[in-house]
């Protein structure tokens, strides 16, 4: 249960970072440095998420869904 919670929190962080970049992009201030930081955080979190999924799968802690 703890592993699923960790993965869910990382997904929420990815979504929040993407939303933050969208707000920066659509805002009138035009601060592209903040937008780039938000997108860099999203890419980093996405990389960590995929890597964590791979490691957890290899360790046998998570299993793929067998239903078609």
Buried (B, 14 or more C-beta within 10 A) or exposed (E): EEEEEEBEEBEEBBEBBBEBBEEBBEEEEEEEEBBEBBBEBBEEBBEEBEEBBEEBEEEEEBEEEEEE
